[in-house]
Amino acid sequence: MNRAPATPPANEFLSRLCNPGAGGVKEPQNTGTIASVVFSRGIMDIDGFFDDEFAEHADVATATRDAVREPFADLLAHCLETVRKGGKIVFFGNGGSAADSQHLATELTIRYKKDRPPIAAFALTTDTSALTATGNDMGFEKLFSRQVDALCKPEDTVIGISTSGNSANVLEGLKAARAIGCTTVGLGGRDGGKLAEVADLCLIVPSGTTSRIQEMHIILGHMLCGALETELGLI
């Protein structure tokens, strides 16, 4: 009777996976998981990687604390004035910055630390019909400026997020907001790019690593949410 070839044992499969050019099957030293096989072969020093990531995060956090202390206080003051005047806090950005925009707007409208009255805020990154229509009919650079023209008022604070400071549609959105009379804020990184040309206030993370910049943006955003809740007497 013909029999189907037996399926290789898991250890053998992992060894072949990690040694595709080997002439024969070679048992890996650690066969607990795929990850342990990879690490045991020296592709990554996971402990060193783990420590390096945390060390860089800590260094950037310390530098950011020193760099944006005063601009953060100014941002809070502007946002307090906006809320007290009945205005809105508006966020936008691309990719991870779009996700941060939605995250922070939700913290304000729903809750951050405790249940309390809502704070008016929204992100210009959520309406797929508006985004695709604008991109298709007017071009990607108009993605946010068109919505700003339609939805923003002079009493609003508009926050554009760009890790490079050079995202064309973020810059155009801030230009449009400034033309309306909104307070414009740029959250950036590296050298700030062109944000200072279109924003009344900039909070620039002193790092060239995109992931670290994004981590600081969400920390600063959470701090803004917590400070607003407290200063407005909502919690």
C-alpha positions as CSV (number, residue, x, y, z in Angstrom):
1,M,0.0,0.0,0.0
2,N,1.3,3.5,-0.9
3,R,1.5,5.8,2.1
4,A,1.5,9.5,2.1
5,P,4.8,11.0,3.2
6,A,4.9,11.5,6.9
7,T,4.7,15.1,8.1
8,P,8.1,16.2,9.5
9,P,8.2,16.6,13.2
10,A,7.8,20.2,14.5
11,N,11.4,20.4,15.5
12,E,12.6,19.3,12.0
13,F,10.2,21.7,10.3
14,L,11.6,24.6,12.4
15,S,15.1,23.6,11.7
16,R,14.4,23.6,7.9
17,L,12.6,26.9,8.2
18,C,15.6,28.5,9.9
19,N,18.2,26.7,7.7
20,P,16.7,26.6,4.2
21,G,20.0,26.1,2.5
22,A,21.3,23.4,4.7
23,G,22.1,20.0,3.2
24,G,20.5,18.1,6.0
25,V,18.2,18.7,9.0
26,K,20.0,20.2,11.9
27,E,18.4,20.2,15.3
28,P,18.1,23.7,16.8
29,Q,19.4,24.2,20.3
30,N,16.1,25.5,21.7
31,T,12.9,24.0,20.3
32,G,10.3,25.6,22.5
33,T,9.0,28.1,20.0
34,I,9.7,29.6,16.6
35,A,10.9,32.8,18.5
36,S,13.3,30.8,20.7
37,V,14.8,29.1,17.6
38,V,15.4,32.4,15.9
39,F,16.9,34.0,19.0
40,S,19.1,30.9,19.6
41,R,20.6,31.3,16.2
42,G,21.8,34.8,16.9
43,I,19.5,36.7,14.5
44,M,18.5,39.0,17.4
45,D,19.8,39.6,20.9
46,I,16.3,40.0,22.3
47,D,17.5,41.2,25.7
48,G,19.7,43.8,24.2
49,F,16.9,44.9,21.8
50,F,14.4,45.1,24.7
51,D,16.8,47.2,26.8
52,D,17.8,49.5,23.9
53,E,14.2,50.3,23.0
54,F,13.3,51.3,26.6
55,A,16.5,53.2,27.0
56,E,15.9,55.2,23.8
57,H,12.3,55.9,24.9
58,A,13.5,57.1,28.3
59,D,16.1,59.4,26.7
60,V,13.6,60.9,24.3
61,A,11.0,61.3,27.1
62,T,13.5,63.2,29.2
63,A,14.5,65.5,26.3
64,T,10.9,66.1,25.4
65,R,10.0,67.0,28.9
66,D,12.7,69.7,28.8
67,A,11.9,70.9,25.3
68,V,8.1,71.3,25.4
69,R,7.3,72.3,29.0
70,E,6.5,75.9,28.1
71,P,4.7,75.1,24.8
72,F,2.6,72.5,26.6
73,A,1.4,75.1,29.1
74,D,0.6,77.4,26.2
75,L,-1.3,74.6,24.4
76,L,-3.4,74.0,27.6
77,A,-4.2,77.7,27.9
78,H,-5.4,77.9,24.3
79,C,-7.5,74.8,24.6
80,L,-9.1,76.0,27.9
81,E,-10.0,79.2,26.2
82,T,-11.4,77.3,23.2
83,V,-13.6,75.1,25.4
84,R,-14.8,78.0,27.5
85,K,-15.8,80.0,24.4
86,G,-17.8,77.0,23.1
87,G,-15.2,76.0,20.5
88,K,-13.9,72.7,19.4
89,I,-10.5,71.0,19.5
90,V,-9.8,69.5,16.1
91,F,-7.1,67.0,15.2
92,F,-5.6,65.6,12.0
93,G,-2.6,63.7,10.6
94,N,-1.6,60.8,8.4
95,G,-1.0,57.1,9.2
96,G,-0.1,56.7,12.9
97,S,-0.8,60.4,13.4
98,A,-4.3,59.8,12.1
99,A,-4.7,57.1,14.7
100,D,-3.5,59.5,17.4
101,S,-5.9,62.1,16.2
102,Q,-8.9,59.8,16.6
103,H,-7.6,58.4,19.9
104,L,-7.2,61.9,21.5
105,A,-10.5,63.2,20.1
106,T,-12.3,60.2,21.6
107,E,-10.6,60.7,25.0
108,L,-12.0,64.2,25.0
109,T,-15.5,63.5,23.8
110,I,-16.1,60.4,25.8
111,R,-13.8,60.3,28.9
112,Y,-10.2,60.1,29.9
113,K,-9.9,59.4,33.7
114,K,-13.4,59.5,34.9
115,D,-17.0,60.0,33.6
116,R,-17.7,63.7,33.1
117,P,-19.4,66.1,30.7
118,P,-18.0,65.8,27.1
119,I,-15.3,68.2,25.7
120,A,-16.1,69.1,22.1
121,A,-13.4,67.5,19.8
122,F,-13.2,65.6,16.6
123,A,-10.7,64.1,14.2
124,L,-10.7,64.9,10.4
125,T,-9.5,61.4,9.7
126,T,-12.6,59.3,10.2
127,D,-15.1,60.1,7.4
128,T,-14.0,57.8,4.5
129,S,-16.5,59.4,2.1
130,A,-15.1,62.9,2.7
131,L,-11.5,61.6,2.6
132,T,-11.9,59.7,-0.6
133,A,-13.9,62.4,-2.3
134,T,-11.4,65.0,-1.5
135,G,-8.5,62.9,-2.5
136,N,-10.1,61.9,-5.8
137,D,-11.6,65.3,-6.8
138,M,-9.2,67.8,-5.3
139,G,-6.0,66.0,-4.5
140,F,-4.5,64.5,-1.3
141,E,-3.0,67.8,-0.2
142,K,-6.6,69.1,0.3
143,L,-7.6,66.2,2.5
144,F,-7.8,68.3,5.7
145,S,-8.0,71.9,4.5
146,R,-11.3,71.3,2.7
147,Q,-12.8,69.9,5.9
148,V,-11.4,72.7,8.0
149,D,-13.0,75.2,5.6
150,A,-16.3,73.5,6.1
151,L,-16.3,72.8,9.8
152,C,-14.0,75.1,11.8
153,K,-14.8,78.4,13.4
154,P,-12.4,81.1,14.8
155,E,-12.9,80.0,18.4
156,D,-11.5,76.5,17.6
157,T,-8.1,75.1,18.3
158,V,-6.8,73.0,15.4
159,I,-3.9,70.6,16.0
160,G,-2.0,69.1,13.0
161,I,0.2,66.1,13.7
162,S,3.2,65.3,11.5
163,T,6.3,63.5,12.8
164,S,8.4,65.1,10.0
165,G,6.7,68.5,10.1
166,N,6.5,68.4,6.3
167,S,3.3,66.5,5.5
168,A,1.7,68.6,2.8
169,N,-1.9,68.0,3.7
170,V,-1.2,68.8,7.4
171,L,0.5,72.0,6.5
172,E,-2.4,72.9,4.1
173,G,-4.9,72.1,6.9
174,L,-3.1,74.4,9.3
175,K,-2.9,77.2,6.7
176,A,-6.7,77.0,6.2
177,A,-7.3,77.0,9.9
178,R,-5.1,80.1,10.4
179,A,-7.0,81.9,7.6
180,I,-10.2,81.3,9.4
181,G,-8.8,82.7,12.7
182,C,-8.4,79.4,14.6
183,T,-5.5,78.8,17.0
184,T,-3.2,76.5,15.1
185,V,-0.9,74.0,16.8
186,G,1.7,71.7,15.3
187,L,2.8,68.5,16.9
188,G,6.0,67.4,15.2
189,G,9.5,65.9,15.6
190,R,13.0,66.1,14.3
191,D,13.7,69.8,13.5
192,G,10.0,70.7,13.2
193,G,10.0,70.9,9.4
194,K,7.7,73.6,8.1
195,L,5.3,73.5,11.0
196,A,6.5,76.8,12.4
197,E,5.5,78.5,9.2
198,V,1.8,77.7,9.6
199,A,1.3,77.0,13.3
200,D,0.9,79.6,16.1
201,L,2.4,77.1,18.5
202,C,4.6,74.1,18.0
203,L,5.5,71.1,20.3
204,I,8.5,69.5,18.7
205,V,9.8,66.1,20.0
206,P,13.7,66.2,19.8
207,S,14.2,62.9,18.1
208,G,14.7,61.5,14.6
209,T,13.0,58.2,15.3
210,T,9.4,58.2,14.1
211,S,8.2,55.6,16.7
212,R,9.7,57.6,19.6
213,I,8.1,60.8,18.3
214,Q,4.7,59.1,18.1
215,E,5.1,57.8,21.6
216,M,5.8,61.3,22.9
217,H,2.8,62.7,20.9
218,I,0.4,60.3,22.6
219,I,1.9,61.1,26.1
220,L,1.5,64.8,25.4
221,G,-2.0,64.2,24.2
222,H,-3.0,62.2,27.2
223,M,-1.5,64.9,29.4
224,L,-3.6,67.5,27.6
225,C,-6.8,65.4,28.2
226,G,-6.0,65.0,31.9
227,A,-5.1,68.7,32.4
228,L,-8.3,69.9,30.6
229,E,-10.5,67.6,32.7
230,T,-8.9,69.0,35.9
231,E,-8.7,72.7,34.9
232,L,-12.3,72.7,33.7
233,G,-13.4,71.2,37.0
234,L,-15.0,68.2,35.3
235,I,-13.5,65.6,37.6
